[in-house]
Amino acid sequence: MPETKVVLSEKDLPTQWYNLQADLPFAVPPVIHPGTHQPIGPADLAPLFPMALIQQEVSRDRWIAIPEPVRDIYRLWRPTPLYRAHRLEQALQTPARIYYKWEGVSPAGSHKPNTAVAQAFYNQQEGVRRLTTETGAGQWGSALALACRQFGLECRVYMVKISYQHKPYRKLMMEAWGAEVVASPSPDTKAGRAILAADPASPGSLGIAISEAVEVAASRPDTKYALGSVLNHVLMHQTVIGLETKKQFETLGEYPDILVGCVGGGSSFGGFTFPFVRDKLCGQAPRLRIVAVEPTACPSLTKGKYLYDFGDTAGTTPLLKMYTLGHSFVPAPIHAGGLRYHGMAPLICVLYDQRVIEAVAVPQNPVFEAALMFARTEGIIPAPEPSHAIRVVVDEAIRCRERGERKTIAFVLCGHGHFDLASYERYLTGQLEDFELPQSAIDKALSLVPKV
Ligand SMILES: Cc1ncc(COP(=O)(O)O)c(C=O)c1O
């Protein structure tokens, strides 16, 4: 039997991040000011982000050096293994070869520390004392709590209320690393108070939690804000995933036919696929299929509109051109908390708009069915978010069986589900509901998107 995993040495840890913006043959619509509708400049972002990250956000350099203190912390868990899913293949009786890049080996249990560590580093370098952020599933909040601890920064996390209630251990994990965790919407902020006044039982959403974290960061000179997804620099930090995966495929002498990843804001998907998107754009891999998977309860790419919209619910951020369900849209409380975001990374959106990548939406019961099949064959209990990708991988592998095709399918397994067992319990006891978003709800939220 061929080997089960490809493990790189620490010497293979990437020294540079890959910046897809250098290779795009089409323009990415600029981020614009909500008042003037003119492209924003560095000064507009300076209250929220350190200058080094603002420069990365707009950089056209193909490669950006990873600072040595960041690589040093990456060494705690990177390079991560690329697994061949032999047992899943056998269970499916498929001729397809299935690979997964396992990012759950980080201390926080997901890919999120890849950017959290970089963001904490640049903030510390510029004298920032405290970071605020939002978290949906708790994965990003724990990653930032870990990173802030490494660089001696304070950290306050606005945690979406439904996750705060579902995931007490994620909250404790953040507190163990020294962060302060607040259920969002909270009475602490203007944005939180407005939401609570309109709906005291609001389950919260990533959009609301972002509004609260941004408001606090903008009001204090010693505090900045860190975002766990969506922005160009975040996706760029995550390219360590795809760069390692490419090297691992080179070791195997193989190249994937299909790449699959889940999308919330798009950071794990972008980080995994962008080094391969480069091959596709420059004609080296013209037939490579790249598939983004989202929940039917929050189908930004498949049912949203490609418009300028706010990144948060209160409308405090600049406007981003993205596939959006409308910033006022509050998704149903599904268990993949990290996928409950109304918008999507502008870089992913432009690739989807130009048909470089595909997108599909899947409901949560079939997702958990695939997650359990994976857990019972490969052993790892996946987080609900990457289980969306597993569903599509399983479907593709079955299609390969039906057609007798020997395709190579790779996906990013971006987190473990050790703090998501309550959602597994609901699935196992038949209590998990599927949510199909009605078009009327989308139309209502889209009617409130600013006219640009
Ligand atoms: C494990 C996991 N996967 C995926 C996501 C979705 O985010 P992104 O699309 O930025 O990778 C999250 C977000 O919290 C997450 O925790």
PDBQT file of the ligand as one rigid body, heavy atoms in Angstrom, charges set to zero:
ROOT
HETATM    1  C1  LIG A 501     -12.546  25.176  11.292  1.00  0.00    +0.000 C 
HETATM    2  C2  LIG A 501     -13.029  26.306  10.459  1.00  0.00    +0.000 A 
HETATM    3  N1  LIG A 501     -13.095  26.141   9.140  1.00  0.00    +0.000 NA
HETATM    4  C3  LIG A 501     -13.529  27.122   8.325  1.00  0.00    +0.000 A 
HETATM    5  C4  LIG A 501     -13.934  28.328   8.828  1.00  0.00    +0.000 A 
HETATM    6  C5  LIG A 501     -14.458  29.347   7.881  1.00  0.00    +0.000 C 
HETATM    7  O1  LIG A 501     -13.607  30.430   7.709  1.00  0.00    +0.000 OA
HETATM    8  P1  LIG A 501     -12.757  30.594   6.409  1.00  0.00    +0.000 P 
HETATM    9  O2  LIG A 501     -13.686  30.501   5.235  1.00  0.00    +0.000 OA
HETATM   10  O3  LIG A 501     -12.139  31.939   6.536  1.00  0.00    +0.000 OA
HETATM   11  O4  LIG A 501     -11.724  29.513   6.383  1.00  0.00    +0.000 OA
HETATM   12  C6  LIG A 501     -13.869  28.565  10.191  1.00  0.00    +0.000 A 
HETATM   13  C7  LIG A 501     -14.253  29.880  10.719  1.00  0.00    +0.000 C 
HETATM   14  O5  LIG A 501     -14.359  30.121  11.877  1.00  0.00    +0.000 OA
HETATM   15  C8  LIG A 501     -13.402  27.533  11.023  1.00  0.00    +0.000 A 
HETATM   16  O6  LIG A 501     -13.331  27.710  12.341  1.00  0.00    +0.000 OA
ENDROOT
TORSDOF 0
